[in-house]
Amino acid sequence: MTWVLMASTVLALAVGVGVVLWQLTGKERFYVLLFCCASGSSPLVNLLVKAPVAEAVAAAGSTRAEVTAASPLWFLVFALLLPPVSEEAVKALPAFLPRVRARLARSWLRTGLALGCGFGVGEAGFVGWTMVRADGPGPAVVDLHSFATERVFASLGHGVMTAVVLWGFAGRRRRWLLGLLAAVALHTVLNLAAFLDQVTPLPPPVVGLSFPAGLVLLGGVFALLRRAANREAAAGPREQPPADADREIPPDRPPSERGRLDGRP
């Protein structure tokens, strides 16, 4: 296995996820561009956020930045929560850009899918690069097939989780914190089996069932998000009352004064 084969696999994965996103977002070019731009966010969060923070926290706690059965419980909890918290926050950052914010107001679901899927494809490239560096010539073809299958669904899963965050950002009742916490919780649940298997080997049936169970969970969440987006689209923008609608006119005023209160001569 060579770098070229791994790069070709990641490129094919990116094209496949991009085609699915193209269909889900109504074939609008803006979302494909957003998808491409977001693909660089995963290497950045892994190299500049997760690794330095893990090393700093481990050093402060006089332990090693490793996830093993010998690691202290507090560090295991921290290591479990670090990827969901950091990744969900970083994936949503572009939503504060004015042009992206405008699109979010039109469709938080499509914007979230584009940002999350782009992050997932970038993560596939980063993970593939790490695998080839660690394995020398690279993984076997069967491992590469498993890697591609897992990364396709992981990329789409990132899209769903980012849509949950942006559902909160687009809320009319300050539900941004709820959206972020819900996405972090979903991300943590999806990572849990692989994380526990890293700490201590789990029975193969448990590990094998975790993947389809995760797909079912993501499918259910996506269905709920789509229903919420359709319901909000059907309701339309909320009408704002006139600025002086709540200003009462005293009934005992003469007509001339009442007219002045209304802004008329």
Secondary structure as the mmCIF struct_conf table of DSSP 4:
data_model
#
loop_
_struct_conf.conf_type_id
_struct_conf.id
_struct_conf.beg_label_comp_id
_struct_conf.beg_label_asym_id
_struct_conf.beg_label_seq_id
_struct_conf.end_label_comp_id
_struct_conf.end_label_asym_id
_struct_conf.end_label_seq_id
HELX_RH_AL_P HELX_RH_AL_P1 TRP A 3 LEU A 24
TURN_TY1_P TURN_TY1_P1 THR A 25 GLY A 26
BEND BEND1 LYS A 27 LYS A 27
HELX_RH_AL_P HELX_RH_AL_P2 ARG A 29 ALA A 38
TURN_TY1_P TURN_TY1_P2 SER A 39 GLY A 40
HELX_RH_AL_P HELX_RH_AL_P3 SER A 41 VAL A 45
HELX_RH_PI_P HELX_RH_PI_P1 ASN A 46 LYS A 50
HELX_RH_AL_P HELX_RH_AL_P4 ALA A 51 ALA A 60
TURN_TY1_P TURN_TY1_P3 GLY A 61 SER A 62
BEND BEND2 THR A 63 THR A 63
BEND BEND3 ALA A 65 ALA A 65
BEND BEND4 THR A 68 THR A 68
TURN_TY1_P TURN_TY1_P4 ALA A 69 ALA A 70
BEND BEND5 SER A 71 SER A 71
HELX_RH_AL_P HELX_RH_AL_P5 LEU A 73 ALA A 92
HELX_RH_3T_P HELX_RH_3T_P1 LEU A 93 PHE A 96
BEND BEND6 LEU A 97 LEU A 97
HELX_RH_AL_P HELX_RH_AL_P6 PRO A 98 ARG A 106
HELX_RH_AL_P HELX_RH_AL_P7 TRP A 108 ASP A 135
TURN_TY1_P TURN_TY1_P5 GLY A 136 PRO A 137
HELX_RH_AL_P HELX_RH_AL_P8 VAL A 141 PHE A 169
TURN_TY1_P TURN_TY1_P6 ALA A 170 ALA A 170
BEND BEND7 ARG A 172 ARG A 174
HELX_RH_AL_P HELX_RH_AL_P9 TRP A 176 VAL A 199
BEND BEND8 THR A 200 THR A 200
HELX_LH_PP_P HELX_LH_PP_P1 PRO A 201 PRO A 203
HELX_RH_AL_P HELX_RH_AL_P10 PRO A 204 ALA A 235
BEND BEND9 PRO A 237 PRO A 237
HELX_LH_PP_P HELX_LH_PP_P2 ARG A 238 PRO A 242
TURN_TY1_P TURN_TY1_P7 ALA A 243 ASP A 246
TURN_TY1_P TURN_TY1_P8 PRO A 251 ASP A 252
BEND BEND10 ARG A 253 ARG A 253
HELX_RH_AL_P HELX_RH_AL_P11 PRO A 255 LEU A 261
TURN_TY1_P TURN_TY1_P9 ASP A 262 GLY A 263
#
